[in-house]
């Protein structure tokens, strides 16, 4: 069992969190929206992004960056490509050296044309970065 943090409560991040929870990993989602966190924690749903899907009761969410990454051995970065640099910059103080960050966002960074994994490595050099790629349909 691993402790996993998922940064991003959209459809892809939530779907991956569900799968990881079903394989007995302890998973916490970080979301910007307190309303999303409240819905995930109390109703075990994320109707905005995965309508009709019941989330595992062991899956929890928070808006607190410290709480989200506390004890996390693996961090899934599931934010839109346009938000990767800012999100990683905001989370830098909370990453422990050697943490594995898995980028699941697609695309290149506007302007620099860096792969998103390169952006993450640039922002969080103390962590290991890898990528989950391929077609993705959270629904």
Steps between C-alpha positions, in 0.01 A plus 500: 500500500628844405396845612404691187402863453310612193537868420188591307138396548390497137373192320842349427644559847187368667484193274862414576436552872209254484714235331788545746260477795351179362850351505525578873717811476428782740404792275433865569389749236602864515241738354492878471128510578372448854162406350666217304679381812179507702314302231775237472530459876130504593308372197778290344425650160655747255192579293661786307762274344375141547120515519334187632823350636522407869847550645652257750435607859872473576580763235536840664564853381648822636584854396799500736829441316679376811227249579480387137868412473554378857650153479455480122750272330346562159335818376280500192499839325159514332455869432441657159819555300464878525507473882793258546779755556302715744366200690842338536649835608227533764567146627884516507528552878286192569690241296745272679821421310468179301122511471382353171284740298293345222384749239175403328430827318546514124664763288788743498542816703396812310796716412784271607366193314642284779341164571300523821734250665786742424303785657441294813867396523600865463261609776560208740857378436515305828236254373493218248268568207330246276210505258181303446404548137265370239133551427308603807126512548409525865137421442 
